[in-house]
Amino acid sequence: MNRTDRLYALVEDLRAISPRCRSARELAARFEVSVRTIERDIVALQESGVPIYAEQGRRGGYAIDKTMSLPPLNFTPAEAVAIAVALSRAGDQPFGRQARSALRKVVAAMPGREGELARELARRVMLVAEPPEPGGPARPLGAEGVSRAIEEALLRRRVLRLGYADAKGALTSRDVEPGVFLGGRGGFWYLVAWCRLRDDVRVFRLDRIVDAEVRAERAPDRPLEGFAADVPEMLVRGAVLD
């Protein structure tokens, strides 16, 4: 288990037994790390705003203040990623650090499997390093239902069938394996996918997608780096759920 996953698991473990506490030794045995590692993890969580406090005494340990903690949330993985996309725009703006802290709390409150799905989906949603100009025109996101179909295909790892019009207006039907949902320069959004018609990675602009249908076929697992590397002249960053 990497540190990020362990931090989430620590919060969930303490939340599950709140208001009772668990000692650092118990937590260390539970997560198969040293007591010192647990102590460093607890400090990191406290510094990010998670309401963990220490109980002194023989039966003491660490606990979460239940009156200040979030109840279980019913955010879907797609909703969590939507929050991440919005908060990723904060960057170094005022309250940017607090925005990242808020996102960590949201994801920590999600059930384990849902949190894992959210983090996997977030790896496949990318934004250009430069946000669109404030007050610039809103860019179309394709025909009705296209964006939702792409979100579903990415989340469920399914093949998509697209009706796509190229720059000259020529319409083709494509079966594609979705890789990355990309927010590009100028406010446009793109789908980066393996195109079975071209037998290669292609970038599809959403406003040129006429229709999109999620197929029952599961898309093969392809390395994420192979999709990101094929995005021309676009510096991207992920919508990180950390």
QUICOR-V97353 format. One line per field, one symbol per residue. phi: phi as a letter, one per 20 degrees, with the letter a starting at -180 (. if undefined). burial: b if it has 24 or more other ideal C-beta (glycine too) atoms within 12 Angstrom, else e. Layout:
BEGIN
phi->???
burial->???
END
This chain:
BEGIN
phi->.ffgfffffgffffffdgefdcffffffffdlcefffffffffffffeoffecdeeofefrdbdfffdeffgddfegffffgfffffffflefgmffffffffgffffefggfffffffffffddccffdfffgmfffefdnfgnfgfffgffffeldfdddecdffenfecdcecdfdcecedfnnfdcdebeeffelafcddeffdefbbcfeffffffdggfffffeeflcedcfefdd
burial->eeeeebbbbbbbbbbeebeebbbbeebbebbebeeebbeebbeebeebbbbbeeeeeeeebbbbeeeebbeeeebebbbbbbbbbebbbeeeeeeeeebbbbbbbbbbbbeeebbebbbbbbbbbbbbeeeeeeeeeeeebbeeebbbbbbbbbbbbbbbbbbbeeeeeeeeebbbbbbbbbbbbebbbbbbbbbeeeeebbbbbbbbbbbbbbeeeebeebebeebbebbeebebbbbbbb
END
